[in-house]
Amino acid sequence: VAAAALLTIGGLVASAVAMISAPGAIAVYVAGAVCILNSASVAAKERVIVKQGGLRQTLNKLKDQASSLQGEVDELGENVDGLREEVDTMREAGEALDIIA
């Protein structure tokens, strides 16, 4: 990305120098205009590339968080199952105490 920026800036500078050193040469002005228009396009595309890198990083972090949360959900599910078993045991004990009483 930085190399593309340096090349674009170099092209702009070269175009400006050519326009100054060859006044009246229409071809130089046309080439300079093309370079200027191209530099805007390059800058926009560089921005997209940089944002995509940020998006990939964010996506990877979200995937890691999802994986971690899935592990926690599994653990909570196991805890709930264990608590249900304890509730059933307590219910049976309560019923047995009701019979005794």
Short mmCIF file of the C-alpha atoms (twelve columns), coordinates in Angstrom:
data_MODEL
# 
_entry.id   MODEL 
# 
loop_
_atom_site.group_PDB 
_atom_site.id 
_atom_site.type_symbol 
_atom_site.label_atom_id 
_atom_site.label_alt_id 
_atom_site.label_comp_id 
_atom_site.label_asym_id 
_atom_site.label_seq_id 
_atom_site.Cartn_x 
_atom_site.Cartn_y 
_atom_site.Cartn_z 
_atom_site.pdbx_PDB_model_num 
ATOM 1   C CA . VAL A 1   0.000   0.000   0.000   1 
ATOM 2   C CA . ALA A 2   2.805   2.404   0.901   1 
ATOM 3   C CA . ALA A 3   4.649   1.551   -2.316  1 
ATOM 4   C CA . ALA A 4   1.559   2.397   -4.363  1 
ATOM 5   C CA . ALA A 5   1.255   5.719   -2.547  1 
ATOM 6   C CA . LEU A 6   4.912   6.554   -3.245  1 
ATOM 7   C CA . LEU A 7   4.533   5.656   -6.914  1 
ATOM 8   C CA . THR A 8   1.406   7.781   -7.182  1 
ATOM 9   C CA . ILE A 9   3.087   10.769  -5.541  1 
ATOM 10  C CA . GLY A 10  6.128   10.268  -7.789  1 
ATOM 11  C CA . GLY A 11  3.871   10.240  -10.841 1 
ATOM 12  C CA . LEU A 12  2.169   13.447  -9.737  1 
ATOM 13  C CA . VAL A 13  5.497   15.169  -9.138  1 
ATOM 14  C CA . ALA A 14  6.870   13.977  -12.476 1 
ATOM 15  C CA . SER A 15  3.744   15.225  -14.234 1 
ATOM 16  C CA . ALA A 16  3.996   18.619  -12.552 1 
ATOM 17  C CA . VAL A 17  7.690   18.940  -13.467 1 
ATOM 18  C CA . ALA A 18  6.951   17.941  -17.081 1 
ATOM 19  C CA . MET A 19  4.135   20.507  -17.320 1 
ATOM 20  C CA . ILE A 20  6.388   23.249  -15.971 1 
ATOM 21  C CA . SER A 21  9.396   22.349  -18.112 1 
ATOM 22  C CA . ALA A 22  7.414   21.957  -21.365 1 
ATOM 23  C CA . PRO A 23  4.852   24.771  -21.444 1 
ATOM 24  C CA . GLY A 24  2.542   24.576  -24.414 1 
ATOM 25  C CA . ALA A 25  3.025   20.847  -25.056 1 
ATOM 26  C CA . ILE A 26  -0.525  19.550  -25.137 1 
ATOM 27  C CA . ALA A 27  0.523   15.906  -24.888 1 
ATOM 28  C CA . VAL A 28  2.321   16.639  -21.605 1 
ATOM 29  C CA . TYR A 29  -0.801  18.279  -20.173 1 
ATOM 30  C CA . VAL A 30  -2.987  15.380  -21.301 1 
ATOM 31  C CA . ALA A 31  -0.589  12.853  -19.739 1 
ATOM 32  C CA . GLY A 32  -0.478  14.915  -16.544 1 
ATOM 33  C CA . ALA A 33  -4.275  15.047  -16.389 1 
ATOM 34  C CA . VAL A 34  -4.462  11.267  -16.843 1 
ATOM 35  C CA . CYS A 35  -1.935  10.833  -14.046 1 
ATOM 36  C CA . ILE A 36  -3.910  13.117  -11.727 1 
ATOM 37  C CA . LEU A 37  -7.159  11.273  -12.455 1 
ATOM 38  C CA . ASN A 38  -5.410  7.938   -11.979 1 
ATOM 39  C CA . SER A 39  -3.970  9.042   -8.638  1 
ATOM 40  C CA . ALA A 40  -7.465  9.713   -7.291  1 
ATOM 41  C CA . SER A 41  -8.535  6.233   -8.350  1 
ATOM 42  C CA . VAL A 42  -5.446  4.686   -6.765  1 
ATOM 43  C CA . ALA A 43  -6.075  6.536   -3.495  1 
ATOM 44  C CA . ALA A 44  -9.687  5.322   -3.373  1 
ATOM 45  C CA . LYS A 45  -8.639  1.725   -4.043  1 
ATOM 46  C CA . GLU A 46  -5.912  1.911   -1.391  1 
ATOM 47  C CA . ARG A 47  -8.506  3.034   1.140   1 
ATOM 48  C CA . VAL A 48  -10.672 0.026   0.288   1 
ATOM 49  C CA . ILE A 49  -7.707  -2.316  0.679   1 
ATOM 50  C CA . VAL A 50  -6.790  -0.832  4.059   1 
ATOM 51  C CA . LYS A 51  -10.395 -1.107  5.266   1 
ATOM 52  C CA . GLN A 52  -10.559 -4.726  4.136   1 
ATOM 53  C CA . GLY A 53  -7.468  -5.498  6.200   1 
ATOM 54  C CA . GLY A 54  -9.203  -3.942  9.199   1 
ATOM 55  C CA . LEU A 55  -12.343 -5.895  8.454   1 
ATOM 56  C CA . ARG A 56  -10.407 -9.143  8.286   1 
ATOM 57  C CA . GLN A 57  -8.818  -8.420  11.632  1 
ATOM 58  C CA . THR A 58  -12.197 -7.626  13.150  1 
ATOM 59  C CA . LEU A 59  -13.717 -10.747 11.608  1 
ATOM 60  C CA . ASN A 60  -10.940 -12.916 13.045  1 
ATOM 61  C CA . LYS A 61  -11.496 -11.403 16.497  1 
ATOM 62  C CA . LEU A 62  -15.235 -12.047 16.218  1 
ATOM 63  C CA . LYS A 63  -14.585 -15.659 15.201  1 
ATOM 64  C CA . ASP A 64  -12.347 -16.112 18.237  1 
ATOM 65  C CA . GLN A 65  -15.011 -14.612 20.506  1 
ATOM 66  C CA . ALA A 66  -17.682 -16.842 18.968  1 
ATOM 67  C CA . SER A 67  -15.536 -19.900 19.576  1 
ATOM 68  C CA . SER A 68  -14.926 -18.866 23.173  1 
ATOM 69  C CA . LEU A 69  -18.608 -18.169 23.744  1 
ATOM 70  C CA . GLN A 70  -19.557 -21.535 22.244  1 
ATOM 71  C CA . GLY A 71  -17.315 -23.215 24.815  1 
ATOM 72  C CA . GLU A 72  -18.999 -21.259 27.589  1 
ATOM 73  C CA . VAL A 73  -22.455 -22.186 26.259  1 
ATOM 74  C CA . ASP A 74  -21.479 -25.861 26.255  1 
ATOM 75  C CA . GLU A 75  -20.220 -25.575 29.829  1 
ATOM 76  C CA . LEU A 76  -23.427 -23.831 30.934  1 
ATOM 77  C CA . GLY A 77  -25.467 -26.578 29.274  1 
ATOM 78  C CA . GLU A 78  -23.570 -29.197 31.251  1 
ATOM 79  C CA . ASN A 79  -24.155 -27.213 34.455  1 
ATOM 80  C CA . VAL A 80  -27.887 -26.983 33.750  1 
ATOM 81  C CA . ASP A 81  -28.063 -30.732 33.148  1 
ATOM 82  C CA . GLY A 82  -26.254 -31.329 36.443  1 
ATOM 83  C CA . LEU A 83  -28.628 -28.997 38.278  1 
ATOM 84  C CA . ARG A 84  -31.645 -30.762 36.778  1 
ATOM 85  C CA . GLU A 85  -30.340 -34.045 38.129  1 
ATOM 86  C CA . GLU A 86  -29.907 -32.451 41.563  1 
ATOM 87  C CA . VAL A 87  -33.457 -31.049 41.398  1 
ATOM 88  C CA . ASP A 88  -34.807 -34.493 40.573  1 
ATOM 89  C CA . THR A 89  -32.845 -35.982 43.488  1 
ATOM 90  C CA . MET A 90  -34.132 -33.299 45.862  1 
ATOM 91  C CA . ARG A 91  -37.702 -33.816 44.613  1 
ATOM 92  C CA . GLU A 92  -37.432 -37.558 45.267  1 
ATOM 93  C CA . ALA A 93  -35.996 -36.849 48.724  1 
ATOM 94  C CA . GLY A 94  -38.860 -34.445 49.437  1 
ATOM 95  C CA . GLU A 95  -41.415 -37.033 48.353  1 
ATOM 96  C CA . ALA A 96  -39.740 -39.629 50.576  1 
ATOM 97  C CA . LEU A 97  -39.827 -37.224 53.533  1 
ATOM 98  C CA . ASP A 98  -43.534 -36.519 52.862  1 
ATOM 99  C CA . ILE A 99  -44.233 -40.244 52.996  1 
ATOM 100 C CA . ILE A 100 -42.320 -40.577 56.272  1 
ATOM 101 C CA . ALA A 101 -44.063 -37.588 57.818  1 
# 
